[in-house]
Amino acid sequence: MCFSATASFTAGAVLLGIGTLTLRRADRVAELPYASIPALFGLQQLVEGGLWLSFADGAPHLNSILTHVYSLFSHVLWPIFVPIAVLLLEAVPWRRKALKALAIAGSLSGIYLLYFWAMDPTTSKIIGHHIFYDSPHFYIGPILVLYVLGTCVSSLLSSHAAVRWFGAATLASFIAAYAFSFWFISVWCFFAAIMSATIWLYFRQHPAIRASASEVCAGA
């Protein structure tokens, strides 16, 4: 989280626990990417907890490594991974087409950010009790739009109500975090991480219900 190592480590541990449960509930290979999202967010929060400690311990090399790992999660993984994970759950033809388009949009933003990350890696520092990630390319208008389409809007197009809840939660957290735009990357990633707990809503359903829902949607 953006406030302390303790908060980041706590959030990371809780999300790893939730991720373990969702992964165990995944009944089909196609569900595994979506089920892994809470655990991946948990790992990202643990990385940020370590980043906090690197500031306190005066370890610049460790700080650089953890900043790179964190930015690969925030800049590259999420806009590519989320729409693909949602797409794999989808059976409705028109929704699949739309999700493929959003997966391309998210991937374009992720590839763009990866390129500029390689050319000019993200740096981090503490400002006002928050971690500030210096990444100007992230805030370029068209790139930010493509990023949001991949990470937030894609879930809203799912035929599964529980997946749409995740999309609504991440979009709401995006809007809320944008109010803290100076620390936006850290704040939004924390909010989105917490919102990923809503993924449990999908997996709390019996596998037969999830499967039958997909079949009904496919016939729609």
RORO-200865 format. One line per field, with one value per atom (N, C-alpha, C, O): atom name; x, y, z negated; residue number from 1. Coordinates in steps of 0.02 Angstrom, whole numbers. Each point is the difference from the previous one (the first is absolute). Layout:
<recs>
site (CA;...)
x (X;...)
y (Y;...)
z (Z;...)
pos (NUM;...)
</recs>
This chain:
<recs>
site (N;CA;C;O;N;CA;C;O;N;CA;C;O;N;CA;C;O;N;CA;C;O;N;CA;C;O;N;CA;C;O;N;CA;C;O;N;CA;C;O;N;CA;C;O;N;CA;C;O;N;CA;C;O;N;CA;C;O;N;CA;C;O;N;CA;C;O;N;CA;C;O;N;CA;C;O;N;CA;C;O;N;CA;C;O;N;CA;C;O;N;CA;C;O;N;CA;C;O;N;CA;C;O;N;CA;C;O;N;CA;C;O;N;CA;C;O;N;CA;C;O;N;CA;C;O;N;CA;C;O;N;CA;C;O;N;CA;C;O;N;CA;C;O;N;CA;C;O;N;CA;C;O;N;CA;C;O;N;CA;C;O;N;CA;C;O;N;CA;C;O;N;CA;C;O;N;CA;C;O;N;CA;C;O;N;CA;C;O;N;CA;C;O;N;CA;C;O;N;CA;C;O;N;CA;C;O;N;CA;C;O;N;CA;C;O;N;CA;C;O;N;CA;C;O;N;CA;C;O;N;CA;C;O;N;CA;C;O;N;CA;C;O;N;CA;C;O;N;CA;C;O;N;CA;C;O;N;CA;C;O;N;CA;C;O;N;CA;C;O;N;CA;C;O;N;CA;C;O;N;CA;C;O;N;CA;C;O;N;CA;C;O;N;CA;C;O;N;CA;C;O;N;CA;C;O;N;CA;C;O;N;CA;C;O;N;CA;C;O;N;CA;C;O;N;CA;C;O;N;CA;C;O;N;CA;C;O;N;CA;C;O;N;CA;C;O;N;CA;C;O;N;CA;C;O;N;CA;C;O;N;CA;C;O;N;CA;C;O;N;CA;C;O;N;CA;C;O;N;CA;C;O;N;CA;C;O;N;CA;C;O;N;CA;C;O;N;CA;C;O;N;CA;C;O;N;CA;C;O;N;CA;C;O;N;CA;C;O;N;CA;C;O;N;CA;C;O;N;CA;C;O;N;CA;C;O;N;CA;C;O;N;CA;C;O;N;CA;C;O;N;CA;C;O;N;CA;C;O;N;CA;C;O;N;CA;C;O;N;CA;C;O;N;CA;C;O;N;CA;C;O;N;CA;C;O;N;CA;C;O;N;CA;C;O;N;CA;C;O;N;CA;C;O;N;CA;C;O;N;CA;C;O;N;CA;C;O;N;CA;C;O;N;CA;C;O;N;CA;C;O;N;CA;C;O;N;CA;C;O;N;CA;C;O;N;CA;C;O;N;CA;C;O;N;CA;C;O;N;CA;C;O;N;CA;C;O;N;CA;C;O;N;CA;C;O;N;CA;C;O;N;CA;C;O;N;CA;C;O;N;CA;C;O;N;CA;C;O;N;CA;C;O;N;CA;C;O;N;CA;C;O;N;CA;C;O;N;CA;C;O;N;CA;C;O;N;CA;C;O;N;CA;C;O;N;CA;C;O;N;CA;C;O;N;CA;C;O;N;CA;C;O;N;CA;C;O;N;CA;C;O;N;CA;C;O;N;CA;C;O;N;CA;C;O;N;CA;C;O;N;CA;C;O;N;CA;C;O;N;CA;C;O;N;CA;C;O;N;CA;C;O;N;CA;C;O;N;CA;C;O;N;CA;C;O;N;CA;C;O;N;CA;C;O;N;CA;C;O;N;CA;C;O;N;CA;C;O;N;CA;C;O;N;CA;C;O;N;CA;C;O;N;CA;C;O;N;CA;C;O;N;CA;C;O;N;CA;C;O;N;CA;C;O;N;CA;C;O;N;CA;C;O;N;CA;C;O;N;CA;C;O;N;CA;C;O;N;CA;C;O;N;CA;C;O;N;CA;C;O;N;CA;C;O;N;CA;C;O;N;CA;C;O;N;CA;C;O;N;CA;C;O;N;CA;C;O;N;CA;C;O;N;CA;C;O;N;CA;C;O;N;CA;C;O;N;CA;C;O;N;CA;C;O;N;CA;C;O;N;CA;C;O;N;CA;C;O;N;CA;C;O;N;CA;C;O;N;CA;C;O;N;CA;C;O;N;CA;C;O;N;CA;C;O;N;CA;C;O;N;CA;C;O;N;CA;C;O;N;CA;C;O;N;CA;C;O;N;CA;C;O;N;CA;C;O;N;CA;C;O;N;CA;C;O;N;CA;C;O;N;CA;C;O;N;CA;C;O;N;CA;C;O;N;CA;C;O;N;CA;C;O;N;CA;C;O;N;CA;C;O;N;CA;C;O;N;CA;C;O)
x (43;-43;44;61;-91;38;16;34;-56;8;54;31;-19;51;15;-38;98;18;-49;-18;-3;-46;-65;-25;-2;-63;9;-43;100;12;7;-28;67;9;-65;-13;-27;-65;-46;-30;24;-42;25;-40;105;29;-15;-18;24;-13;-74;-16;-29;-71;-18;-38;64;-16;30;-30;88;27;-45;-9;-20;-47;-62;-23;-5;-59;17;-40;99;21;8;-15;38;6;-69;-8;-41;-69;-29;-31;40;-29;33;-33;99;34;-23;-6;-6;-24;-70;-20;-19;-69;-4;-52;105;-2;-10;39;-91;-19;21;2;15;20;64;14;25;63;-14;39;-95;-17;-12;6;-21;-13;64;0;55;61;29;19;-16;27;-41;28;-96;-42;8;2;4;7;66;6;44;66;8;50;-98;6;11;45;-85;14;70;33;-9;68;53;49;-59;48;1;53;-113;-3;34;33;-41;33;75;34;-6;72;22;53;-93;17;2;45;-92;0;60;28;-9;60;63;44;-42;56;3;53;-112;0;18;31;-50;22;76;30;1;73;30;54;-89;24;2;47;-98;0;61;33;-17;57;66;48;-45;61;15;58;-111;10;27;47;-78;20;71;36;-16;66;54;59;-78;49;33;61;-102;25;-19;-51;89;-19;-4;-43;87;-2;-64;-34;17;-62;-60;-49;53;-54;-12;-57;111;-6;-32;-43;65;-27;-75;-39;20;-71;-44;-57;85;-38;-13;-55;105;-8;-53;-43;46;-48;-71;-47;40;-66;-28;-59;100;-24;-17;-43;76;-19;-70;-38;23;-69;-49;-48;61;-48;-7;-55;111;-1;-12;-32;58;1;-48;-41;45;-40;-75;-36;13;-73;-37;-52;74;-40;-1;-44;93;1;-37;-39;51;-24;-75;-35;10;-70;-50;-43;48;-50;5;-51;111;7;-33;-34;44;-31;-76;-33;6;-73;-24;-52;89;-18;-5;-45;90;0;-62;-17;-17;-61;-62;-54;61;-58;-20;43;-109;-26;-44;-9;-17;-44;41;48;-65;42;13;57;-109;12;42;39;-48;41;73;46;-36;68;35;59;-95;30;20;54;-100;15;59;42;-40;55;66;53;-55;62;27;60;-106;20;30;50;-80;26;66;44;-36;64;55;57;-74;49;17;58;-110;10;45;48;-63;41;71;48;-40;66;42;60;-93;36;28;58;-99;25;56;50;-57;51;66;53;-57;61;33;61;-101;26;37;56;-88;30;62;47;-48;59;59;56;-68;53;31;61;-103;27;28;44;-70;30;72;45;-34;66;47;59;-86;41;14;54;-104;5;-37;-57;89;-33;-32;26;-81;-36;44;34;-36;34;-52;-57;76;-48;33;61;-102;23;-60;-58;73;-54;-14;46;-108;-22;-65;-49;48;-61;-29;-61;103;-22;-30;-37;53;-21;61;50;-55;52;-22;-54;97;-12;41;61;-94;33;5;-50;111;11;-3;47;-105;-11;-44;-59;89;-40;-37;-53;80;-32;-67;-44;35;-62;-59;-57;69;-54;-16;-40;69;-18;-72;-18;-23;-72;-22;-35;54;-22;23;-36;95;26;-41;-16;-1;-39;-70;-27;-2;-65;4;-43;93;9;11;-25;62;13;-64;-12;-31;-63;-47;-35;35;-42;19;-43;108;23;-11;-24;41;-1;-69;-15;-27;-65;-60;-44;42;-60;-11;-57;111;-8;-44;-42;51;-40;-74;-43;30;-70;-38;-61;97;-33;-13;-29;49;-11;-74;-39;21;-69;-11;-57;110;-5;-6;43;-97;-12;56;19;8;54;62;36;-22;58;-13;46;-108;-17;8;18;-31;12;73;17;28;72;17;38;-67;12;-25;35;-95;-27;43;11;13;41;66;23;9;65;-8;43;-97;-11;-14;26;-66;-14;64;11;32;63;46;38;-41;40;-20;42;-107;-25;18;21;-29;17;74;20;22;72;24;49;-85;21;-3;33;-73;-2;67;17;21;67;52;46;-55;38;76;36;-12;72;29;56;-95;22;-44;-9;-18;-53;19;-40;99;18;-4;-29;59;0;-69;-21;-16;-66;-48;-37;36;-47;17;-45;108;18;-21;-20;23;-23;-75;-25;-12;-73;-20;-44;75;-16;16;-36;91;18;-55;-20;-4;-52;-64;-35;20;-60;4;-52;113;7;-29;-11;0;-32;-70;-27;-4;-67;0;-53;111;5;-27;-22;26;-27;-74;-26;-10;-72;-14;-50;94;-9;13;-37;90;19;-38;6;-45;-40;-60;-31;16;-53;24;59;-105;17;25;-27;77;25;-54;2;-52;-54;-40;-23;15;-37;40;-28;94;42;-1;-4;8;0;-66;-2;-54;-66;-13;-33;59;-7;34;-26;85;36;-38;-2;-28;-37;-62;-16;-18;-59;20;-33;90;23;21;-12;41;22;-59;5;-62;-59;-40;-49;71;-38;8;-29)
y (-60;60;62;-5;62;62;30;51;-80;33;-29;38;-103;-30;-71;-32;8;-69;-49;-50;66;-44;-9;-55;111;-3;-42;-39;49;-38;-74;-41;24;-71;-32;-58;95;-27;-13;-53;104;-8;-58;-39;34;-53;-69;-45;38;-65;-20;-57;106;-14;-20;-48;84;-14;-67;-35;17;-66;-55;-52;64;-48;-7;-55;113;-2;-32;-39;56;-29;-76;-35;11;-73;-32;-53;85;-27;1;-49;105;4;-49;-30;21;-48;-71;-41;26;-67;-11;-57;111;-6;-3;-20;39;-1;-71;-45;35;-68;-15;-58;111;-7;39;49;-72;34;73;44;-32;68;47;61;-89;42;18;45;-80;10;71;28;4;68;48;41;-45;44;-15;46;-111;-20;24;8;2;19;75;20;20;73;22;40;-64;22;-18;41;-101;-19;43;19;-2;44;70;30;-5;65;-5;46;-105;-10;4;30;-61;3;71;22;15;70;41;42;-54;36;-19;42;-105;-21;34;18;-10;35;72;26;6;69;4;49;-100;-2;-2;35;-77;-3;66;19;15;64;51;40;-40;43;-12;47;-110;-17;22;17;-19;20;74;21;20;70;8;37;-74;5;-25;27;-79;-30;32;-17;64;32;-49;-3;-36;-51;19;-25;67;25;-55;3;-53;-53;-41;-14;-5;-36;43;-25;89;46;1;-2;4;1;-65;3;-60;-64;-5;-19;37;-6;50;-14;73;49;-27;8;-40;-29;-55;-2;-42;-54;27;-22;71;29;32;-9;47;34;-49;14;-72;-51;-27;-15;8;-19;55;-14;75;54;24;16;-14;29;-52;15;-75;-49;-58;-17;-14;-60;13;-34;83;7;18;-31;78;16;-57;-2;-43;-57;-60;-33;20;-61;1;-49;105;3;-13;-43;78;-13;-71;-28;-1;-69;-48;-47;59;-42;2;-51;110;8;-33;-33;42;-30;-76;-29;-2;-72;-28;-59;101;-21;8;-26;63;22;-49;-29;21;-45;36;-25;83;36;28;37;-54;21;75;20;21;72;29;46;-74;22;-21;38;-98;-23;45;16;5;45;67;26;0;63;-7;44;-100;-12;-9;19;-50;-6;69;12;33;68;36;35;-45;31;-31;33;-99;-32;29;8;7;32;70;20;17;68;-2;39;-84;-5;-21;26;-72;-24;56;4;38;56;46;23;-8;43;-33;32;-98;-36;-4;9;-22;-3;68;5;47;68;18;26;-41;16;-43;23;-85;-42;28;1;23;28;61;5;41;60;-14;36;-88;-21;-25;15;-51;-25;57;-1;52;58;47;28;-20;47;-30;19;-64;-38;46;54;-78;35;4;-47;105;8;14;18;-27;11;40;-3;40;37;13;-4;19;14;75;41;-24;70;2;-32;68;8;-65;-11;-33;-64;-47;-46;57;-44;-16;35;-89;-15;30;-14;55;31;-36;-5;-20;-33;49;22;-5;48;-36;-33;40;-35;44;-13;64;48;-30;25;-78;-30;-32;-7;-11;-31;47;-22;87;49;31;47;-72;25;-20;-59;107;-10;-64;-41;31;-61;-64;-50;50;-60;-15;-57;109;-9;-26;-42;66;-25;-74;-39;19;-70;-43;-56;83;-36;-13;-56;107;-7;-49;-39;42;-46;-73;-43;31;-68;-21;-55;98;-20;4;-39;85;12;-16;-38;68;-6;-72;-21;-16;-69;-41;-38;44;-41;20;-41;104;23;-31;0;-27;-31;-75;-32;5;-71;-17;42;-102;-23;-25;-13;6;-24;61;44;-41;57;10;56;-111;6;31;36;-50;31;74;40;-23;71;39;59;-92;33;19;54;-99;14;60;44;-43;56;66;51;-52;61;24;60;-108;18;30;49;-79;26;68;44;-35;65;54;56;-73;48;17;58;-108;13;43;41;-51;41;74;44;-32;69;31;57;-97;25;15;52;-97;10;59;32;-18;56;67;48;-47;61;11;55;-111;4;-9;-40;78;-13;3;-33;70;5;-68;-16;-23;-67;-53;-55;71;-41;-73;-44;28;-69;-43;-54;79;-38;-5;-54;109;1;-44;-40;46;-40;-75;-41;25;-71;-30;-58;98;-26;-10;-52;103;-6;-59;-40;34;-55;-67;-49;47;-63;-20;-59;106;-15;-21;-46;81;-16;-70;-31;6;-66;-55;-56;73;-48;-18;-53;98;-14;-58;-26;6;-57;-63;-47;46;-56;-10;-56;111;-5;-47;-36;37;-45;-73;-45;34;-68;-30;-60;101;-29;-38;-40;52;-38;-71;-12;-34;-70;-6;33;-76;-8;-15;24;-64;-17;63;7;39;62;44;29;-25;40;-28;37;-103;-32;9;15;-24;6;72;12;36;70;14;37;-66;9;-31;28;-86;-33;41;6;21;41;62;20;11;60;-15;40;-99;-19;-7;12;-32;-9;63;2;51;62;36;53)
z (0;0;0;-9;19;6;-68;-2;-55;-64;-45;-38;41;-44;23;36;-59;14;-32;30;-91;-36;39;7;18;38;63;18;16;62;-14;36;-87;-16;-23;17;-55;-22;59;5;39;59;43;26;-19;41;-28;38;-104;-31;7;15;-26;5;72;10;39;69;23;41;-67;16;-27;32;-91;-29;43;14;7;43;67;27;0;63;-3;48;-105;-9;3;31;-62;0;70;21;16;67;47;43;-50;43;-14;46;-109;-17;26;13;-5;23;77;27;7;73;24;-16;55;21;71;21;17;69;12;-33;82;16;18;-17;51;21;-59;7;-66;-59;-38;-41;55;-39;4;-52;111;1;-43;-37;42;-40;-74;-41;24;-70;-29;-61;103;-25;-14;-29;50;-7;-73;-12;-38;-69;-23;-34;51;-21;32;-32;96;34;-31;-8;-8;-35;-68;-23;-10;-64;6;-41;93;12;13;-23;61;13;-64;-9;-36;-63;-44;-35;38;-38;28;-38;104;31;-25;-15;11;-23;-74;-22;-18;-69;-5;-40;82;2;23;-23;68;25;-57;-5;-37;-58;-44;-22;11;-42;32;-35;102;34;-11;-2;-5;-16;-70;-13;-34;-70;-11;-42;78;-10;43;-6;48;43;47;5;30;46;72;25;7;67;53;44;-47;51;-7;50;-111;-12;19;28;-44;18;75;23;15;73;26;44;-70;22;-15;44;-105;-20;37;16;-2;40;70;27;2;67;-1;44;-95;-4;-9;33;-78;-13;63;16;21;60;55;42;-40;49;-15;46;-110;-19;22;36;-59;9;72;22;14;67;56;50;-60;55;-12;44;-102;-12;2;37;-75;-9;63;13;28;61;51;42;-46;46;-30;34;-98;-32;-15;12;-38;-23;57;-8;65;53;28;21;-20;24;-50;21;-85;-51;4;-7;19;6;64;1;53;65;-5;30;-66;-5;-36;8;-46;-35;43;-16;71;38;55;34;-26;52;52;55;-73;46;59;-12;73;58;5;10;-17;9;-57;10;-70;-56;10;-17;42;14;51;-8;59;49;-32;12;-53;-33;-48;-4;-32;-47;36;-26;85;39;19;-2;20;17;-61;6;-65;-60;-21;-28;41;-14;43;-22;84;45;-25;-1;-20;-26;-62;-5;-42;-60;16;-29;76;19;32;-12;52;30;-53;5;-56;-53;-39;-17;3;-36;38;-30;95;41;5;-4;14;2;-65;1;-57;-64;-14;-31;54;-7;39;-25;85;42;-35;-5;-18;-31;-69;-24;-9;-63;12;-40;94;17;19;-17;51;20;-59;-5;-38;-55;-60;-13;-24;-54;-53;-16;-10;-54;-62;-18;-15;-64;-54;16;-79;-55;-56;-10;-26;-59;-45;22;-84;-48;0;-11;22;-4;-39;20;-75;-38;-26;5;-31;-29;52;-17;80;55;42;-2;40;49;67;25;2;64;53;-6;58;55;58;28;-10;54;67;21;13;63;45;7;23;39;59;20;10;58;-17;43;-106;-22;7;12;-19;-3;68;3;51;66;15;-7;27;6;35;-30;94;35;-33;0;-28;-34;-62;-14;-24;-60;17;-36;92;22;17;-21;60;18;-62;-4;-43;-63;-38;-24;18;-36;37;-32;97;39;-16;-7;2;-14;-72;-12;-35;-70;-32;-46;68;-34;44;-20;79;42;23;7;5;25;-46;24;-90;-46;1;-14;31;3;58;0;49;57;-9;44;-101;-12;-7;-23;44;-10;-71;-19;-19;-70;-46;-1;-37;-44;-51;-14;-12;-50;30;-34;98;33;12;-6;22;9;-65;1;-58;-64;-8;-24;44;-3;45;-20;81;45;-29;5;-34;-29;-59;-8;-32;-58;21;-29;80;22;34;-8;46;32;-53;6;-56;-54;-37;-19;8;-36;43;-26;92;45;-6;-7;9;-4;-68;-3;-51;-66;-6;-27;53;-5;41;-17;72;42;-37;20;-73;-41;-35;-20;13;-30;56;-7;61;61;-9;37;-86;-10;-19;20;-58;-20;33;-26;85;29;7;-17;42;15;-63;0;-55;-62;-30;-22;21;-31;38;-30;98;38;-4;-5;7;-4;-67;-3;-50;-65;1;-20;44;3;44;-18;77;45;-31;10;-48;-34;-49;-2;-37;-48;36;-21;76;38;31;15;-4;30;-46;23;-86;-45;24;-17;57;26;49;17;7;45;-35;33;-99;-37;13;-4;20;13;58;0;50;57;-21;19;-58;-16;-59;-13;-21;-54;29;-35;99;34;13;12;-13;14;72;44;-31;68;51;57;-77;47;18;57;-105;13;48;46;-58;45;71;49;-45;66;35;60;-97;30;21;51;-89;19;66;42;-33;63;58;55;-67;52;20;59;-110;13;40;48;-69;34;72;45;-35;68;47;60;-89;41;9;37;-73;3;67;11)
pos (1;1;1;1;2;2;2;2;3;3;3;3;4;4;4;4;5;5;5;5;6;6;6;6;7;7;7;7;8;8;8;8;9;9;9;9;10;10;10;10;11;11;11;11;12;12;12;12;13;13;13;13;14;14;14;14;15;15;15;15;16;16;16;16;17;17;17;17;18;18;18;18;19;19;19;19;20;20;20;20;21;21;21;21;22;22;22;22;23;23;23;23;24;24;24;24;25;25;25;25;26;26;26;26;27;27;27;27;28;28;28;28;29;29;29;29;30;30;30;30;31;31;31;31;32;32;32;32;33;33;33;33;34;34;34;34;35;35;35;35;36;36;36;36;37;37;37;37;38;38;38;38;39;39;39;39;40;40;40;40;41;41;41;41;42;42;42;42;43;43;43;43;44;44;44;44;45;45;45;45;46;46;46;46;47;47;47;47;48;48;48;48;49;49;49;49;50;50;50;50;51;51;51;51;52;52;52;52;53;53;53;53;54;54;54;54;55;55;55;55;56;56;56;56;57;57;57;57;58;58;58;58;59;59;59;59;60;60;60;60;61;61;61;61;62;62;62;62;63;63;63;63;64;64;64;64;65;65;65;65;66;66;66;66;67;67;67;67;68;68;68;68;69;69;69;69;70;70;70;70;71;71;71;71;72;72;72;72;73;73;73;73;74;74;74;74;75;75;75;75;76;76;76;76;77;77;77;77;78;78;78;78;79;79;79;79;80;80;80;80;81;81;81;81;82;82;82;82;83;83;83;83;84;84;84;84;85;85;85;85;86;86;86;86;87;87;87;87;88;88;88;88;89;89;89;89;90;90;90;90;91;91;91;91;92;92;92;92;93;93;93;93;94;94;94;94;95;95;95;95;96;96;96;96;97;97;97;97;98;98;98;98;99;99;99;99;100;100;100;100;101;101;101;101;102;102;102;102;103;103;103;103;104;104;104;104;105;105;105;105;106;106;106;106;107;107;107;107;108;108;108;108;109;109;109;109;110;110;110;110;111;111;111;111;112;112;112;112;113;113;113;113;114;114;114;114;115;115;115;115;116;116;116;116;117;117;117;117;118;118;118;118;119;119;119;119;120;120;120;120;121;121;121;121;122;122;122;122;123;123;123;123;124;124;124;124;125;125;125;125;126;126;126;126;127;127;127;127;128;128;128;128;129;129;129;129;130;130;130;130;131;131;131;131;132;132;132;132;133;133;133;133;134;134;134;134;135;135;135;135;136;136;136;136;137;137;137;137;138;138;138;138;139;139;139;139;140;140;140;140;141;141;141;141;142;142;142;142;143;143;143;143;144;144;144;144;145;145;145;145;146;146;146;146;147;147;147;147;148;148;148;148;149;149;149;149;150;150;150;150;151;151;151;151;152;152;152;152;153;153;153;153;154;154;154;154;155;155;155;155;156;156;156;156;157;157;157;157;158;158;158;158;159;159;159;159;160;160;160;160;161;161;161;161;162;162;162;162;163;163;163;163;164;164;164;164;165;165;165;165;166;166;166;166;167;167;167;167;168;168;168;168;169;169;169;169;170;170;170;170;171;171;171;171;172;172;172;172;173;173;173;173;174;174;174;174;175;175;175;175;176;176;176;176;177;177;177;177;178;178;178;178;179;179;179;179;180;180;180;180;181;181;181;181;182;182;182;182;183;183;183;183;184;184;184;184;185;185;185;185;186;186;186;186;187;187;187;187;188;188;188;188;189;189;189;189;190;190;190;190;191;191;191;191;192;192;192;192;193;193;193;193;194;194;194;194;195;195;195;195;196;196;196;196;197;197;197;197;198;198;198;198;199;199;199;199;200;200;200;200;201;201;201;201;202;202;202;202;203;203;203;203;204;204;204;204;205;205;205;205;206;206;206;206;207;207;207;207;208;208;208;208;209;209;209;209;210;210;210;210;211;211;211;211;212;212;212;212;213;213;213;213;214;214;214;214;215;215;215;215;216;216;216;216;217;217;217;217;218;218;218;218;219;219;219;219;220;220;220;220)
</recs>
